[in-house]
Amino acid sequence: MAAPSLLPCTIAGPDRATVCALAEIAATCSRDLAVPLELRTSVVRERAAQSPADPVLTLHLPVELAASQHQVWCLACRLACFCPSVRVSVLVHGENFFAASSLTRAKRQRSA
């Protein structure tokens, strides 16, 4: 199965400099592994009573591609190595998969 044309990647951090640095690292790593990213960035300000927000980098992957796209998992590992203070995760989106499975199961139950 082919990789998505652009893999969504969200980056959130406590300040613009951090977010920009992470976006640059993510873009470089994605080029090295031939995984084109759609970068979405945001600055999350700390609240008065809380500690500063930790930077977060999330790769969004459709469930259909989760098992076949090894380079996405390699990208996540590489980002975690280069940015040890950042929470790096891969969010596998399976809503459509589970909705389709539920409909199929419901149809089978009605026909039985």
VENMO-V626385 format. One record per helix or strand of 2 or more residues. SS is the DSSP state (alpha for helix, beta for strand). FROM is the first residue (numbers start at 1). TO is the last residue. If there is no record, write none. Layout:
ss=<SS | SS>
from=<FROM | FROM>
to=<TO | TO>
//
This chain:
ss=<beta | alpha | beta | beta | alpha | alpha | beta | alpha>
from=<7 | 16 | 37 | 56 | 63 | 70 | 87 | 95>
to=<13 | 33 | 43 | 62 | 65 | 82 | 93 | 111>
//
